[in-house]
Amino acid sequence: MKSQISNSRKLLSFALVLSLIPLASCRVEQEQAGELPDVDVSVEPGQLPQYDIQGPDVNVGVTERTVTVPKVVVVQEEQTVQVPYIDVDVPGAERQERTITAEVEVPSAGYNLSVQDVYTVNNELWVISRLEETDPNAPRAVTRVSDRIVINAPTIPVRHYIIGERPSGVFNEQYEFIGNRQQILPQLEAGRQLYEREATG
């Protein structure tokens, strides 16, 4: 009986680790050793074991990266900026650190793009950004605006949603533009939020 419980525990732990690997995404540093999640097992005669599994530990902070910031389509300048840093620790899973960038081509420098939220939904990383026109009187010159996050987590596909009106141009067809967050709210509520932009004063 003890052997059967031990085997069941190993199989279920292994299956849970495999199912958690695709949960988060972005910047990966390979670890030399991993460890399985802590598991508490309670068994009564005639019942299957019940497991209490400790979920991923998510830490959010700020890090600095030297990045290429597009000022206009053909001219870019290098700046050191502070970007959100998301560390997702899935027990037993290797993580990779990467920078995820949202970038939109706009008709003038009078626009701002900012990452608002990051979720895991259906084994994908959903990055939700907001595009706003901040200066309608800015001189007309095609420019790209961008924002980014750094995430350290198991690698999964990334999907971008941008709240705002899609500017014309083929470059912007790579993103899905939505009128407001409510359009994808049911999917977001079914997923897990990893990051939310702090409200500014």
C-alpha positions as CSV (number, residue, x, y, z in Angstrom):
1,M,0.0,0.0,0.0
2,K,2.9,2.4,0.9
3,S,4.5,1.6,-2.5
4,Q,1.4,2.4,-4.4
5,I,1.0,5.7,-2.6
6,S,4.6,6.6,-3.3
7,N,4.3,5.7,-7.0
8,S,1.1,7.7,-7.3
9,R,2.8,10.7,-5.6
10,K,5.7,10.6,-8.0
11,L,3.6,10.3,-11.1
12,L,1.3,13.1,-10.1
13,S,4.2,15.4,-9.1
14,F,5.9,14.7,-12.5
15,A,2.6,15.4,-14.4
16,L,2.0,18.7,-12.5
17,V,5.6,19.9,-13.2
18,L,5.0,19.2,-16.9
19,S,1.7,21.0,-16.9
20,L,3.2,24.1,-15.2
21,I,6.2,24.5,-17.6
22,P,4.3,26.6,-20.2
23,L,2.7,28.9,-17.6
24,A,4.8,32.0,-17.9
25,S,7.4,33.5,-20.3
26,C,10.4,35.8,-21.0
27,R,14.2,36.0,-20.1
28,V,15.8,32.6,-19.3
29,E,18.8,31.6,-17.1
30,Q,19.4,27.9,-17.0
31,E,19.5,26.5,-13.5
32,Q,21.8,23.6,-12.6
33,A,19.2,22.0,-10.4
34,G,15.4,22.1,-9.9
35,E,13.2,21.0,-7.2
36,L,9.7,19.6,-7.2
37,P,6.9,21.5,-5.5
38,D,6.1,20.8,-1.8
39,V,3.3,18.3,-1.7
40,D,1.1,17.4,1.3
41,V,-0.8,14.1,0.9
42,S,-3.8,13.0,3.0
43,V,-5.3,9.6,2.4
44,E,-8.2,7.8,4.0
45,P,-9.2,4.2,3.4
46,G,-11.2,3.8,0.1
47,Q,-10.3,7.3,-1.2
48,L,-7.7,8.5,-3.7
49,P,-4.9,10.7,-2.3
50,Q,-5.5,14.5,-2.2
51,Y,-2.6,16.9,-2.9
52,D,-2.0,20.4,-1.8
53,I,0.3,21.9,-4.5
54,Q,2.3,25.1,-4.0
55,G,1.8,27.3,-7.1
56,P,4.4,29.6,-8.9
57,D,6.0,32.3,-6.9
58,V,5.8,35.6,-8.8
59,N,7.9,38.6,-7.9
60,V,7.6,42.0,-9.7
61,G,10.2,44.8,-9.5
62,V,12.1,47.2,-11.7
63,T,15.4,46.6,-13.6
64,E,17.4,48.8,-16.0
65,R,18.2,47.9,-19.6
66,T,20.1,49.8,-22.3
67,V,17.7,49.6,-25.3
68,T,17.3,51.1,-28.7
69,V,14.4,53.5,-28.6
70,P,13.0,54.5,-32.0
71,K,12.6,58.3,-32.4
72,V,11.6,58.2,-36.0
73,V,11.4,55.3,-38.5
74,V,15.0,55.8,-39.8
75,V,16.7,57.3,-36.7
76,Q,17.1,55.5,-33.3
77,E,19.0,56.5,-30.2
78,E,20.2,54.4,-27.3
79,Q,18.9,55.2,-23.8
80,T,19.0,53.6,-20.4
81,V,15.5,53.3,-19.1
82,Q,13.7,51.6,-16.2
83,V,11.5,48.7,-17.2
84,P,9.2,46.4,-15.2
85,Y,10.9,43.2,-14.3
86,I,8.7,40.1,-13.7
87,D,10.2,37.0,-12.1
88,V,8.0,33.9,-12.3
89,D,9.4,30.9,-10.4
90,V,7.7,27.6,-11.4
91,P,9.0,24.7,-9.3
92,G,11.0,22.3,-11.3
93,A,10.9,24.4,-14.5
94,E,13.8,26.1,-16.3
95,R,13.4,29.8,-16.8
96,Q,14.6,32.2,-19.5
97,E,15.0,36.0,-19.1
98,R,13.9,38.0,-22.1
99,T,12.7,41.5,-23.0
100,I,9.2,41.8,-24.5
101,T,8.6,44.9,-26.6
102,A,5.4,46.4,-27.9
103,E,6.1,48.9,-30.7
104,V,3.6,50.9,-32.9
105,E,4.1,53.1,-35.9
106,V,2.3,56.4,-35.5
107,P,1.9,59.5,-37.6
108,S,3.7,61.9,-35.2
109,A,5.7,62.1,-32.0
110,G,2.5,63.1,-30.2
111,Y,1.7,59.5,-29.1
112,N,2.5,57.4,-26.1
113,L,2.5,53.6,-25.8
114,S,2.6,51.9,-22.3
115,V,2.3,48.3,-21.1
116,Q,-0.6,48.1,-18.7
117,D,-1.0,44.5,-17.8
118,V,0.6,41.0,-18.3
119,Y,-1.4,37.8,-17.9
120,T,-0.9,34.1,-18.5
121,V,-4.0,32.8,-20.5
122,N,-4.3,29.4,-22.1
123,N,-0.5,28.8,-21.9
124,E,0.2,32.1,-23.6
125,L,1.6,35.4,-22.2
126,W,-0.9,38.2,-22.9
127,V,0.7,41.7,-22.9
128,I,-1.9,44.5,-22.9
129,S,-0.7,48.0,-23.8
130,R,-2.4,51.3,-24.3
131,L,-1.8,53.7,-27.2
132,E,-2.8,57.3,-26.6
133,E,-2.4,60.6,-28.5
134,T,-0.9,63.0,-26.1
135,D,-0.2,66.0,-28.4
136,P,-2.6,66.4,-31.4
137,N,-0.5,69.4,-32.5
138,A,2.8,67.5,-32.9
139,P,4.4,67.9,-36.3
140,R,3.4,65.1,-38.7
141,A,6.3,62.7,-39.2
142,V,6.0,58.9,-39.1
143,T,7.5,57.6,-35.8
144,R,7.5,54.5,-33.7
145,V,6.6,54.5,-30.0
146,S,7.4,51.5,-27.8
147,D,7.3,50.1,-24.3
148,R,8.8,46.9,-22.8
149,I,8.9,44.6,-19.9
150,V,11.6,42.1,-18.8
151,I,10.3,38.7,-17.7
152,N,12.2,35.7,-16.3
153,A,10.0,32.6,-16.7
154,P,9.5,29.4,-18.6
155,T,9.2,30.3,-22.3
156,I,5.6,30.4,-23.8
157,P,4.2,32.3,-26.8
158,V,3.4,36.0,-26.5
159,R,0.2,37.7,-27.7
160,H,-0.1,41.5,-27.8
161,Y,-3.3,43.5,-27.4
162,I,-3.2,47.2,-27.8
163,I,-6.0,49.4,-26.4
164,G,-6.6,52.3,-28.8
165,E,-7.2,53.1,-32.5
166,R,-5.0,51.3,-34.9
167,P,-2.8,53.8,-36.9
168,S,-2.5,53.1,-40.6
169,G,0.4,51.2,-41.9
170,V,1.4,47.5,-42.5
171,F,3.8,47.5,-39.5
172,N,0.8,47.7,-37.0
173,E,-0.9,44.6,-38.5
174,Q,1.1,42.4,-36.2
175,Y,-0.9,43.5,-33.2
176,E,-4.5,43.1,-32.2
177,F,-6.1,46.5,-31.4
178,I,-9.1,46.6,-29.2
179,G,-11.4,49.4,-28.1
180,N,-11.2,48.7,-24.4
181,R,-10.1,46.1,-21.9
182,Q,-13.7,44.8,-21.4
183,Q,-13.5,43.1,-24.8
184,I,-11.1,40.4,-23.5
185,L,-12.1,40.6,-19.8
186,P,-13.6,37.0,-19.6
187,Q,-10.3,35.5,-20.9
188,L,-8.3,37.7,-18.5
189,E,-10.4,36.6,-15.6
190,A,-9.9,32.9,-16.5
191,G,-6.1,33.5,-16.6
192,R,-3.6,34.8,-14.0
193,Q,-2.4,38.4,-13.7
194,L,1.4,38.7,-13.4
195,Y,1.8,42.4,-13.7
196,E,-0.3,45.6,-13.4
197,R,1.1,49.1,-14.2
198,E,0.9,51.3,-11.2
199,A,-1.4,54.3,-11.5
200,T,0.4,57.6,-11.8
201,G,-0.5,60.6,-9.9
